[in-house]
Amino acid sequence: MPDRFADHAQGLTAPADHAFAITPHDGADLDEVTRALYVGSGGNLAIVFAGGSEASLLNVQSGTVLPVRCRRIKATGTTATDLVGLL
């Protein structure tokens, strides 16, 4: 199948072309820093951003795509589930 965009550089605003399941963990970083985060079942997120700062995002709705570059989703403080990292 042809891919017309295979030779184009992919910026942060381009659509994701890779995804991986995320299991929140207090001490382990994700395998890769995300471009965005999909929240399948809503709740709270305890995020460590790519730059190292931390934030709690409260009441994130199911089906939300957050344009955040994160390196860890902490288990403590995270109630949202079915999380997918988008690259």
C-alpha positions in Angstrom: 0.0 0.0 0.0 1.5 3.4 -0.9 2.2 6.0 1.8 2.3 9.4 0.3 3.8 10.9 3.5 6.5 8.3 4.1 9.2 10.8 3.1 7.9 13.8 5.1 9.3 14.8 8.5 6.8 14.2 11.3 6.3 17.1 13.6 4.4 17.3 16.9 1.2 18.4 15.2 1.2 15.6 12.7 -1.2 12.6 13.3 0.2 9.8 15.4 1.5 6.8 13.5 2.3 4.5 16.5 0.5 3.6 19.8 1.3 1.6 22.9 -0.7 0.6 26.0 0.3 2.4 29.2 0.2 0.8 32.7 0.7 3.5 35.3 3.7 3.0 37.6 5.2 5.3 40.3 8.8 4.5 39.6 9.2 3.5 36.0 9.3 5.8 32.9 7.5 4.8 29.8 9.5 3.1 27.0 9.1 6.3 24.9 8.0 9.9 25.6 4.5 10.4 24.2 3.3 12.9 21.6 -0.2 12.6 23.0 -2.2 10.5 25.4 -5.5 8.8 24.8 -7.7 8.2 27.9 -10.2 5.4 27.2 -12.0 5.5 30.6 -12.0 8.8 32.3 -10.7 9.8 35.7 -7.6 11.6 37.1 -4.1 11.4 35.7 -0.8 12.0 37.6 1.7 12.9 34.9 5.4 13.4 34.8 6.0 15.5 31.7 9.0 15.1 29.3 10.7 18.0 31.0 10.4 16.5 34.5 7.6 18.6 35.9 4.6 16.9 37.4 0.9 17.7 37.4 -2.4 16.1 38.3 -5.1 16.4 35.6 -8.5 15.9 37.2 -11.7 14.6 35.8 -10.4 13.8 32.3 -13.3 12.6 30.2 -13.4 9.2 28.5 -12.3 9.3 24.9 -10.1 12.4 25.4 -6.8 12.8 23.5 -4.4 15.1 25.4 -1.6 16.7 23.4 1.0 16.1 26.2 4.6 14.9 26.0 4.9 12.7 29.1 7.5 10.3 30.3 5.6 8.6 33.1 2.0 8.2 34.3 2.1 7.6 38.1 -0.1 4.9 39.6 -0.6 7.0 42.7 -3.2 9.6 41.9 -4.3 8.0 38.5 -7.8 6.7 38.3 -8.2 6.9 34.6 -7.8 3.6 32.7 -7.4 2.2 29.2 -4.5 4.7 28.6 -2.7 4.7 25.2 0.5 6.6 24.4 0.5 8.1 20.9 3.6 8.7 18.9 
